Amino acid sequence: MTSKLDLAMEYHAQGYNCAQAVAMPFCEEMGLNAALVKRATEGFGAGMGGRAQTCGALSGAVFAAGMLNADAANPASKMDTYKVCAKMSADFVSHCGSGVCEVIKGLNGGEMLCSCNECIACGVRLVEEFIK
């Protein structure tokens, strides 16, 4: 059986962005097909449309958490989802040094804090921890 992390790394190696690589292995749990998740997360790549802002791996994890946590019949479920996503974001920043792609990759003249693969691994771990 292939692990979620193995699937994520395969997706990334095939050219999917970090958000897609993190979210797509959880399609079954989210009740969505891979084509839909691919399309829904495509714009999050390279830090929100290539602007090196919020890391795609973190965005993919937040997307998955929202899909797994939201109650479509209850708009108030967003408050619980916000708490989950805030914890995920704090954990991601603690592990990767930032939630901003530009900072993580050292594109602002600083040193690279984490590779994309390390960020993807962190994102997958966060989703797996949320599911448990």
Buried (B, 14 or more C-beta within 10 A) or exposed (E): EEEBBEBBBBBBEEEBBBBBBBBBBBBEBBEBEBEEBBEBBBBBBBBBEEEBBBBBBBBBBBBBBBBBBBEEEEEEBBEEBEEBBEBBBEBBBEBBBBBBBBBBBEEEEEEEBBEBBBBBBBBBBBBBEBEE
